Amino acid sequence: MKTEIDLYVIDKVREYRLKADHTQESLSYTLGYSRTFISNFENGSKKYNINQLNKIARVLKCSPKDFLPQDPL
């Protein structure tokens, strides 16, 4: 079950992915994963872990903290 923070992080990763002009597939491949890696998160079947967020932040040229809310939810 996804929590409010899980959904927030998923939305933020999607937002930064789109700003960087990456498709789900292109970001997945750039990260070295299968083509469905990002779609599994965005469709709600998986939750990101901190290591994945760090790797995504490197590719999207942002900070992992950009995917987290400023204040607790």
CNS distance restraints for C-alpha pairs under 8 A (distance, minus, plus):
assign (resid   2 and name CA) (resid   6 and name CA) 5.69 0.50 0.50
assign (resid   2 and name CA) (resid   7 and name CA) 6.52 0.50 0.50
assign (resid   2 and name CA) (resid  44 and name CA) 7.45 0.50 0.50
assign (resid   2 and name CA) (resid  47 and name CA) 7.63 0.50 0.50
assign (resid   3 and name CA) (resid   7 and name CA) 6.38 0.50 0.50
assign (resid   4 and name CA) (resid   8 and name CA) 6.20 0.50 0.50
assign (resid   4 and name CA) (resid  73 and name CA) 7.05 0.50 0.50
assign (resid   5 and name CA) (resid   9 and name CA) 6.18 0.50 0.50
assign (resid   5 and name CA) (resid  68 and name CA) 7.89 0.50 0.50
assign (resid   5 and name CA) (resid  73 and name CA) 6.66 0.50 0.50
assign (resid   6 and name CA) (resid  10 and name CA) 6.23 0.50 0.50
assign (resid   6 and name CA) (resid  47 and name CA) 6.59 0.50 0.50
assign (resid   6 and name CA) (resid  48 and name CA) 7.75 0.50 0.50
assign (resid   7 and name CA) (resid  11 and name CA) 6.15 0.50 0.50
assign (resid   8 and name CA) (resid  12 and name CA) 6.19 0.50 0.50
assign (resid   8 and name CA) (resid  67 and name CA) 7.79 0.50 0.50
assign (resid   8 and name CA) (resid  68 and name CA) 7.30 0.50 0.50
assign (resid   8 and name CA) (resid  69 and name CA) 7.52 0.50 0.50
assign (resid   9 and name CA) (resid  13 and name CA) 6.13 0.50 0.50
assign (resid   9 and name CA) (resid  48 and name CA) 7.98 0.50 0.50
assign (resid   9 and name CA) (resid  67 and name CA) 5.27 0.50 0.50
assign (resid   9 and name CA) (resid  68 and name CA) 5.96 0.50 0.50
assign (resid  10 and name CA) (resid  14 and name CA) 6.22 0.50 0.50
assign (resid  10 and name CA) (resid  41 and name CA) 6.76 0.50 0.50
assign (resid  10 and name CA) (resid  42 and name CA) 6.16 0.50 0.50
assign (resid  10 and name CA) (resid  48 and name CA) 7.73 0.50 0.50
assign (resid  10 and name CA) (resid  67 and name CA) 8.00 0.50 0.50
assign (resid  11 and name CA) (resid  15 and name CA) 6.11 0.50 0.50
assign (resid  11 and name CA) (resid  42 and name CA) 7.76 0.50 0.50
assign (resid  12 and name CA) (resid  16 and name CA) 6.21 0.50 0.50
assign (resid  12 and name CA) (resid  66 and name CA) 7.61 0.50 0.50
assign (resid  12 and name CA) (resid  67 and name CA) 5.15 0.50 0.50
assign (resid  12 and name CA) (resid  68 and name CA) 7.63 0.50 0.50
assign (resid  13 and name CA) (resid  17 and name CA) 5.94 0.50 0.50
assign (resid  13 and name CA) (resid  67 and name CA) 6.10 0.50 0.50
assign (resid  14 and name CA) (resid  18 and name CA) 6.11 0.50 0.50
assign (resid  14 and name CA) (resid  42 and name CA) 7.40 0.50 0.50
assign (resid  15 and name CA) (resid  19 and name CA) 6.26 0.50 0.50
assign (resid  16 and name CA) (resid  20 and name CA) 6.19 0.50 0.50
assign (resid  16 and name CA) (resid  60 and name CA) 6.94 0.50 0.50
assign (resid  17 and name CA) (resid  21 and name CA) 6.35 0.50 0.50
assign (resid  17 and name CA) (resid  22 and name CA) 5.40 0.50 0.50
assign (resid  17 and name CA) (resid  23 and name CA) 7.28 0.50 0.50
assign (resid  17 and name CA) (resid  24 and name CA) 7.91 0.50 0.50
assign (resid  17 and name CA) (resid  27 and name CA) 7.58 0.50 0.50
assign (resid  17 and name CA) (resid  60 and name CA) 6.81 0.50 0.50
assign (resid  18 and name CA) (resid  22 and name CA) 5.73 0.50 0.50
assign (resid  18 and name CA) (resid  23 and name CA) 7.16 0.50 0.50
assign (resid  20 and name CA) (resid  60 and name CA) 6.44 0.50 0.50
assign (resid  22 and name CA) (resid  26 and name CA) 5.75 0.50 0.50
assign (resid  22 and name CA) (resid  27 and name CA) 5.75 0.50 0.50
assign (resid  23 and name CA) (resid  27 and name CA) 6.19 0.50 0.50
assign (resid  24 and name CA) (resid  28 and name CA) 6.14 0.50 0.50
assign (resid  24 and name CA) (resid  35 and name CA) 7.47 0.50 0.50
assign (resid  24 and name CA) (resid  36 and name CA) 7.39 0.50 0.50
assign (resid  24 and name CA) (resid  37 and name CA) 7.83 0.50 0.50
assign (resid  24 and name CA) (resid  38 and name CA) 5.40 0.50 0.50
assign (resid  24 and name CA) (resid  39 and name CA) 5.98 0.50 0.50
assign (resid  25 and name CA) (resid  29 and name CA) 6.22 0.50 0.50
assign (resid  25 and name CA) (resid  35 and name CA) 4.74 0.50 0.50
assign (resid  25 and name CA) (resid  36 and name CA) 6.47 0.50 0.50
assign (resid  25 and name CA) (resid  37 and name CA) 7.75 0.50 0.50
assign (resid  25 and name CA) (resid  38 and name CA) 7.15 0.50 0.50
assign (resid  25 and name CA) (resid  39 and name CA) 7.83 0.50 0.50
assign (resid  26 and name CA) (resid  30 and name CA) 6.06 0.50 0.50
assign (resid  26 and name CA) (resid  35 and name CA) 7.46 0.50 0.50
assign (resid  27 and name CA) (resid  31 and name CA) 6.13 0.50 0.50
assign (resid  27 and name CA) (resid  38 and name CA) 7.24 0.50 0.50
assign (resid  28 and name CA) (resid  32 and name CA) 6.39 0.50 0.50
assign (resid  28 and name CA) (resid  33 and name CA) 5.20 0.50 0.50
assign (resid  28 and name CA) (resid  34 and name CA) 6.14 0.50 0.50
assign (resid  28 and name CA) (resid  35 and name CA) 5.41 0.50 0.50
assign (resid  28 and name CA) (resid  36 and name CA) 6.89 0.50 0.50
assign (resid  28 and name CA) (resid  37 and name CA) 5.52 0.50 0.50
assign (resid  28 and name CA) (resid  38 and name CA) 5.75 0.50 0.50
assign (resid  29 and name CA) (resid  33 and name CA) 5.41 0.50 0.50
assign (resid  29 and name CA) (resid  34 and name CA) 6.31 0.50 0.50
assign (resid  29 and name CA) (resid  35 and name CA) 6.04 0.50 0.50
assign (resid  30 and name CA) (resid  59 and name CA) 7.58 0.50 0.50
assign (resid  31 and name CA) (resid  55 and name CA) 7.17 0.50 0.50
assign (resid  31 and name CA) (resid  56 and name CA) 7.12 0.50 0.50
assign (resid  31 and name CA) (resid  59 and name CA) 7.44 0.50 0.50
assign (resid  33 and name CA) (resid  37 and name CA) 6.08 0.50 0.50
assign (resid  36 and name CA) (resid  40 and name CA) 6.14 0.50 0.50
assign (resid  37 and name CA) (resid  41 and name CA) 7.21 0.50 0.50
assign (resid  38 and name CA) (resid  42 and name CA) 6.32 0.50 0.50
assign (resid  39 and name CA) (resid  43 and name CA) 5.80 0.50 0.50
assign (resid  40 and name CA) (resid  44 and name CA) 6.41 0.50 0.50
assign (resid  40 and name CA) (resid  45 and name CA) 5.39 0.50 0.50
assign (resid  40 and name CA) (resid  46 and name CA) 5.75 0.50 0.50
assign (resid  41 and name CA) (resid  45 and name CA) 5.83 0.50 0.50
assign (resid  41 and name CA) (resid  46 and name CA) 4.77 0.50 0.50
assign (resid  41 and name CA) (resid  47 and name CA) 5.98 0.50 0.50
assign (resid  41 and name CA) (resid  48 and name CA) 7.02 0.50 0.50
assign (resid  48 and name CA) (resid  52 and name CA) 6.15 0.50 0.50
assign (resid  48 and name CA) (resid  53 and name CA) 6.56 0.50 0.50
assign (resid  49 and name CA) (resid  53 and name CA) 6.34 0.50 0.50
assign (resid  50 and name CA) (resid  54 and name CA) 6.12 0.50 0.50
assign (resid  51 and name CA) (resid  55 and name CA) 6.30 0.50 0.50
assign (resid  52 and name CA) (resid  56 and name CA) 6.13 0.50 0.50
assign (resid  53 and name CA) (resid  57 and name CA) 6.01 0.50 0.50
assign (resid  53 and name CA) (resid  64 and name CA) 5.81 0.50 0.50
assign (resid  53 and name CA) (resid  67 and name CA) 7.84 0.50 0.50
assign (resid  54 and name CA) (resid  58 and name CA) 6.33 0.50 0.50
assign (resid  54 and name CA) (resid  63 and name CA) 7.55 0.50 0.50
assign (resid  54 and name CA) (resid  64 and name CA) 5.32 0.50 0.50
assign (resid  55 and name CA) (resid  59 and name CA) 6.57 0.50 0.50
assign (resid  56 and name CA) (resid  60 and name CA) 6.09 0.50 0.50
assign (resid  56 and name CA) (resid  64 and name CA) 7.87 0.50 0.50
assign (resid  57 and name CA) (resid  61 and name CA) 5.68 0.50 0.50
assign (resid  57 and name CA) (resid  62 and name CA) 4.99 0.50 0.50
assign (resid  57 and name CA) (resid  63 and name CA) 5.45 0.50 0.50
assign (resid  57 and name CA) (resid  64 and name CA) 5.33 0.50 0.50
assign (resid  58 and name CA) (resid  62 and name CA) 6.47 0.50 0.50
assign (resid  58 and name CA) (resid  63 and name CA) 7.45 0.50 0.50
assign (resid  62 and name CA) (resid  66 and name CA) 6.81 0.50 0.50
assign (resid  63 and name CA) (resid  67 and name CA) 7.74 0.50 0.50
assign (resid  64 and name CA) (resid  68 and name CA) 7.53 0.50 0.50
assign (resid  69 and name CA) (resid  73 and name CA) 7.49 0.50 0.50
